[in-house]
Amino acid sequence: MKELHESTLRILAAIRAVPEGRVSSYRDIALAAGLPNGARQVARILHSMARGENLPWHRIIKADGRIALSEGNGREIQIGLLRSEGVRVSKAGVVDMGRYGIQRSL
């Protein structure tokens, strides 16, 4: 198995720290991992990780509350997983970050 870079390990730890029924943004995960400009790195890591990694990937969304995935690319799965945890997702695929979002103090 390939050894993961320290920054990747910090990102994975920050993602795992998002509790059930809550969401965080790519930006806040990057900040929690000590990478103030690392939102895209968070997205790349999530995209590259196998679904079997036991990551709560579905809890990571855009800073404005929108689901980042497009139709057919797992959007419906992400919305379903969030709703199963009690997170309200609008028909447009938006989560109220004030209610469900956690800040970078993960």
C-alpha positions, 0 to 999 in steps of 0.5 A, spaced: 500 500 500 502 506 498 504 511 504 500 517 504 503 524 504 502 528 511 497 533 508 493 527 506 492 524 512 490 531 516 485 532 510 482 525 511 482 526 519 478 532 518 473 529 514 472 523 518 471 528 524 465 531 521 459 528 525 453 524 522 447 529 521 452 535 519 456 537 513 463 541 512 465 545 506 471 543 502 474 550 504 473 548 512 476 541 511 482 544 508 483 549 514 482 544 519 488 540 516 492 546 516 492 548 508 488 555 507 489 554 500 487 546 499 480 546 498 481 543 491 486 538 494 480 536 498 476 535 492 482 531 489 483 526 495 475 525 495 475 524 488 481 519 488 479 515 494 475 508 493 468 508 496 471 502 501 475 507 505 470 508 510 470 516 509 463 520 510 465 523 503 457 525 503 458 530 508 463 535 504 459 540 500 461 547 497 462 553 502 455 556 499 451 549 501 451 546 494 452 539 493 458 539 488 456 533 484 453 533 478 447 529 476 449 522 474 455 522 478 453 520 485 449 527 486 443 523 488 447 518 492 450 524 496 443 527 497 440 520 500 445 519 505 445 526 507 437 526 508 438 519 511 442 522 517 437 528 518 440 533 513 435 537 510 437 538 502 433 542 498 430 540 491 436 544 488 441 540 492 442 546 497 444 545 505 443 550 510 450 551 512 448 555 518 444 549 521 448 543 519 455 546 517 460 545 522 466 550 522 473 549 521 474 548 529 473 540 527 
